[in-house]
Amino acid sequence: MKRFLAVLAIVTATTVQAQTPPSPSEIARYDGLHRAAQEGDVPAIRQLAAKGADLNARDQAGRTPAHVAAFASHDDALRALADAGADMNALDSQIYDVVTIAAVANDPDMVALAIELGNRPDLVTSVYDGTALIAAAHLGHHEVVRHLIAGGAPLDHVNNLGWTALIEAVILGDGGPDHIATVRALIEAGADASIPDRDGVTPLQHAEARGYTKIAEIIRSGSSR
C-alpha cells in the first residue's frame, strides 16, 4: 500500500506537467510550417509543402508541425499536413503523439481526425509507457475514450506503473459523472476488470475502497456477463 500511495502521489503531482504546449516565446520564434500550423494557415501549409518544406521538422521540444496543430486544435491544418505526407505517428521529446495530445486536451474531434489520418491509437506514449486511452481514462474524457475504443485502441494495455485504463479511471478519477461514463465505456467495450495492479488489487476493489458505488456496480455488471 505504501508503494501504491507513493506512486499515486508522484503521478498526481506531475499530471499537469505531462504535456507542454508551445510557449508564447516559442510561438514568437516559429516560422515556416510550425508558424502555419500554429496559426491554422492551410494555404501556407500547402504552399510550403509544395516547395519542399520539411513536413516533420522539429522545434526545440521535438514538436513537429502536426504536434503544433494538435496543441492549437487546428483540424484543417492537421489534415493539410497529413495530405502533404507528414508523419502522423511522430513522437515529440516528451513521447507524445497527436492523438495523445488531443486526448489529454479533451478534443474528441481532433482525436477522431488524427486516427482517420493514420495516427495509430495503439502507440506507446509518455514516460509511463502508456497509451492515449489510458491518458483519457485517467482524466475522465469519456467521449474521447469512446472515439479511441472505436478506433481500435488496446483496452488492456498495462503501463510501467502496472495500471490499465480501467484502473486509472478508478484510482486517478473522482468517482463523478465523467469517470463513471469512462468506466462504463471501457466495460461495455470489454476491458478486462480482472487485471490487478502490482499489489494485486483489482479495479473493483479500488472502487469499493473509495466508495465509488456506481463505478463498482458497472464493473460488477460487466464481470457477470
C-alpha positions as CSV (number, residue, x, y, z in Angstrom):
1,M,0.0,0.0,0.0
2,K,2.9,2.4,0.8
3,R,4.3,1.8,-2.7
4,F,0.9,2.4,-4.3
5,L,0.4,5.7,-2.3
6,A,3.9,6.9,-3.2
7,V,3.4,6.2,-6.9
8,L,0.0,7.8,-6.8
9,A,1.4,11.0,-5.3
10,I,4.1,11.2,-7.9
11,V,1.7,10.7,-10.8
12,T,-0.8,13.2,-9.3
13,A,1.9,15.8,-8.8
14,T,3.3,15.5,-12.4
15,T,0.0,15.2,-14.3
16,V,-0.3,18.9,-15.0
17,Q,3.2,18.9,-16.4
18,A,2.7,15.9,-18.5
19,Q,2.5,17.8,-21.8
20,T,4.0,21.1,-22.7
21,P,2.3,23.1,-25.5
22,P,4.4,25.7,-27.2
23,S,5.1,28.7,-25.0
24,P,4.5,32.3,-26.2
25,S,8.2,32.8,-26.7
26,E,8.5,29.6,-28.7
27,I,5.5,30.6,-30.8
28,A,7.1,34.0,-31.5
29,R,10.1,32.3,-32.9
30,Y,8.2,30.0,-35.2
31,D,8.5,30.3,-38.9
32,G,7.6,28.1,-41.9
33,L,5.4,25.1,-41.3
34,H,5.4,25.5,-37.5
35,R,4.0,29.0,-37.7
36,A,1.5,28.0,-40.3
37,A,0.4,25.1,-38.1
38,Q,0.1,27.3,-35.1
39,E,-2.0,29.8,-37.0
40,G,-4.1,27.2,-38.8
41,D,-3.0,28.7,-42.1
42,V,-3.9,25.9,-44.6
43,P,-2.9,27.8,-47.8
44,A,0.5,28.5,-46.3
45,I,0.9,24.8,-45.3
46,R,0.1,23.7,-48.9
47,Q,2.4,26.3,-50.4
48,L,5.3,25.4,-48.1
49,A,4.8,21.7,-48.7
50,A,4.7,22.2,-52.4
51,K,8.1,24.0,-52.2
52,G,9.6,21.0,-50.3
53,A,9.5,22.2,-46.7
54,D,10.3,19.5,-44.2
55,L,6.9,18.3,-43.0
56,N,8.4,16.6,-40.0
57,A,10.8,19.4,-38.8
58,R,11.3,19.7,-35.1
59,D,11.2,22.6,-32.8
60,Q,13.4,22.7,-29.6
61,A,11.0,20.5,-27.8
62,G,10.8,17.9,-30.6
63,R,7.4,19.0,-31.8
64,T,6.6,18.6,-35.5
65,P,4.1,20.9,-37.2
66,A,1.5,18.2,-36.7
67,H,2.0,18.4,-32.9
68,V,1.7,22.1,-33.0
69,A,-1.5,21.9,-35.0
70,A,-2.9,19.4,-32.3
71,F,-1.9,21.7,-29.4
72,A,-3.6,24.6,-31.3
73,S,-6.6,22.4,-32.1
74,H,-6.5,23.3,-35.8
75,D,-8.2,20.3,-37.5
76,D,-7.8,21.7,-41.0
77,A,-4.1,22.4,-40.6
78,L,-3.6,18.8,-39.4
79,R,-5.5,17.4,-42.4
80,A,-3.4,19.6,-44.7
81,L,-0.2,18.4,-43.2
82,A,-1.3,14.7,-43.4
83,D,-2.4,15.2,-47.0
84,A,1.1,16.6,-47.8
85,G,2.7,13.5,-46.3
86,A,3.5,14.5,-42.7
87,D,4.2,11.6,-40.2
88,M,1.1,11.2,-38.1
89,N,2.8,8.9,-35.7
90,A,5.7,11.1,-34.8
91,L,6.5,11.5,-31.0
92,D,7.8,14.7,-29.5
93,S,10.5,14.9,-26.9
94,Q,8.1,14.0,-24.1
95,I,7.0,10.9,-26.1
96,Y,3.6,12.2,-27.2
97,D,1.8,11.9,-30.5
98,V,-1.1,13.9,-31.9
99,V,-3.7,11.5,-30.6
100,T,-2.5,11.6,-27.1
101,I,-2.1,15.4,-27.1
102,A,-5.7,15.7,-28.3
103,A,-6.9,13.1,-25.8
104,V,-5.4,15.0,-22.9
105,A,-6.9,18.2,-24.2
106,N,-10.3,16.5,-24.4
107,D,-10.6,17.3,-28.1
108,P,-12.7,14.4,-29.5
109,D,-12.9,15.8,-33.0
110,M,-9.1,16.1,-33.2
111,V,-8.8,12.5,-31.8
112,A,-11.1,11.1,-34.4
113,L,-9.5,13.1,-37.2
114,A,-6.0,12.0,-36.2
115,I,-7.0,8.4,-36.3
116,E,-8.7,8.9,-39.6
117,L,-5.4,10.4,-40.9
118,G,-3.4,7.4,-39.8
119,N,-2.3,8.2,-36.3
120,R,-2.3,4.7,-34.6
121,P,-4.2,4.7,-31.3
122,D,-2.1,1.8,-30.0
123,L,1.2,3.8,-29.8
124,V,3.0,3.6,-26.5
125,T,3.4,7.2,-25.3
126,S,4.7,9.2,-22.3
127,V,7.4,8.4,-19.8
128,Y,4.8,6.0,-18.2
129,D,4.7,3.8,-21.4
130,G,1.0,4.4,-21.6
131,T,-1.4,5.0,-24.4
132,A,-3.8,7.7,-25.4
133,L,-6.6,5.6,-23.9
134,I,-5.0,5.4,-20.5
135,A,-4.4,9.2,-20.5
136,A,-8.0,9.9,-21.5
137,A,-9.4,7.4,-19.0
138,H,-7.3,8.9,-16.2
139,L,-8.9,12.3,-16.9
140,G,-12.4,11.1,-17.4
141,H,-12.6,12.3,-21.0
142,H,-15.3,9.7,-21.9
143,E,-16.2,11.0,-25.3
144,V,-12.5,10.8,-26.3
145,V,-12.4,7.3,-24.7
146,R,-15.2,6.2,-27.0
147,H,-13.5,7.5,-30.1
148,L,-10.3,5.7,-29.1
149,I,-12.1,2.5,-28.5
150,A,-13.9,2.8,-31.9
151,G,-10.5,3.4,-33.5
152,G,-9.1,0.2,-32.1
153,A,-7.1,1.4,-29.1
154,P,-5.9,-1.5,-26.9
155,L,-8.2,-1.8,-23.9
156,D,-5.9,-3.7,-21.6
157,H,-2.5,-2.2,-22.1
158,V,-0.6,-2.1,-18.8
159,N,1.7,0.9,-18.4
160,N,5.0,0.9,-16.5
161,L,3.2,1.7,-13.3
162,G,1.2,-1.5,-13.6
163,W,-2.0,0.2,-14.4
164,T,-4.6,-0.3,-17.2
165,A,-7.0,2.4,-18.5
166,L,-9.7,0.9,-16.2
167,I,-7.5,1.1,-13.1
168,E,-6.5,4.7,-13.9
169,A,-10.1,5.7,-14.4
170,V,-10.8,4.5,-10.9
171,I,-7.7,5.4,-8.8
172,L,-7.0,8.7,-10.6
173,G,-10.6,9.7,-11.1
174,D,-13.0,11.4,-8.7
175,G,-15.8,8.9,-9.0
176,G,-18.0,11.5,-10.6
177,P,-20.1,11.5,-13.8
178,D,-17.2,11.8,-16.2
179,H,-15.3,8.9,-14.7
180,I,-18.5,6.9,-14.4
181,A,-19.1,7.3,-18.1
182,T,-15.5,6.4,-18.8
183,V,-15.7,3.2,-16.8
184,R,-19.0,2.4,-18.5
185,A,-17.4,2.8,-21.9
186,L,-14.4,0.6,-21.1
187,I,-16.5,-2.1,-19.5
188,E,-19.1,-2.1,-22.4
189,A,-16.1,-2.4,-24.8
190,G,-14.8,-5.5,-23.0
191,A,-12.0,-4.1,-20.8
192,D,-10.7,-6.9,-18.5
193,A,-11.7,-5.9,-15.0
194,S,-9.8,-8.9,-13.6
195,I,-6.3,-7.3,-14.3
196,P,-5.0,-6.1,-10.9
197,D,-2.3,-3.5,-10.1
198,R,1.1,-4.6,-8.9
199,D,-0.3,-5.1,-5.4
200,G,-2.9,-7.5,-6.7
201,V,-5.8,-5.0,-6.2
202,T,-8.4,-5.1,-8.9
203,P,-10.3,-2.1,-10.3
204,L,-13.5,-3.3,-8.4
205,Q,-11.6,-3.5,-5.1
206,H,-10.2,0.0,-5.7
207,A,-13.7,1.4,-6.5
208,E,-15.2,-0.3,-3.4
209,A,-12.4,1.0,-1.2
210,R,-13.1,4.6,-2.4
211,G,-16.8,4.3,-2.0
212,Y,-17.4,4.7,-5.8
213,T,-20.7,2.8,-5.6
214,K,-21.8,3.4,-9.2
215,I,-18.4,2.5,-10.7
216,A,-18.3,-0.6,-8.6
217,E,-21.8,-1.6,-9.9
218,I,-20.7,-1.0,-13.5
219,I,-17.6,-3.2,-13.1
220,R,-19.6,-5.9,-11.4
221,S,-22.2,-5.9,-14.1
222,G,-19.5,-6.3,-16.7
223,S,-17.8,-9.1,-14.8
224,S,-21.0,-11.1,-14.6
225,R,-21.6,-11.3,-18.3
